[in-house]
C-alpha cells in the first residue's frame, strides 16, 4: 500500500490544490475537519470529527504512518509526526524537518507566553500567491519522490 495524504482541513486555504496534485500522482487524500467546518467539496474524501480542540490532530496522529504525507500548520502535530517518518508540510509550503522541531516548539512556547502577558506580536501574514506556489512546488517534490518519478 502506498502513501496517503492527510490534510488538517479546518483552516486550510489550498484544499483543491492538494486534491488535484495528489490525484495527479495517484495518491489518495483524506481531508479531516470538525463538524463545524463541513465542506460541500464532495469529490474529496472527508472525515468529520468532533469539534473538540485536538480532535483533528488526534485523528491524524492515529492514522498517519511512516511514508504518508500530512498537510498542517500545527507545529505541535508536525513535531509528533516527523520523527515517525511522516512527511509534513504546511499550507504555505514549509517542509518540517525533525532537526528543526525543538526550535519551532520553543518559538511557539515563547509566543504563547507573550500572549498570556498581553503582548500580541503581529499575526500571521495573509496567504499569498507566493505561498501557494511554494506549497505546490514542495508538495509535488514530496509526492514525486514517494512515487519514484
Secondary structure, DSSP 4 states (H G I P E B T S, - for coil): ---EEEEE-TT-TTHHHHHHHHHHTT-EEEEEEEGGG----TTSEEEEE-SSTTHHHHHHHHH--TT-EEE---HHHHHHHHTTT-EEE-TTSPEE-GGGHHHHHHHHHHHHHHHHTT-----PPPP-HHHHHHHHHHHHHHHHHHHT-
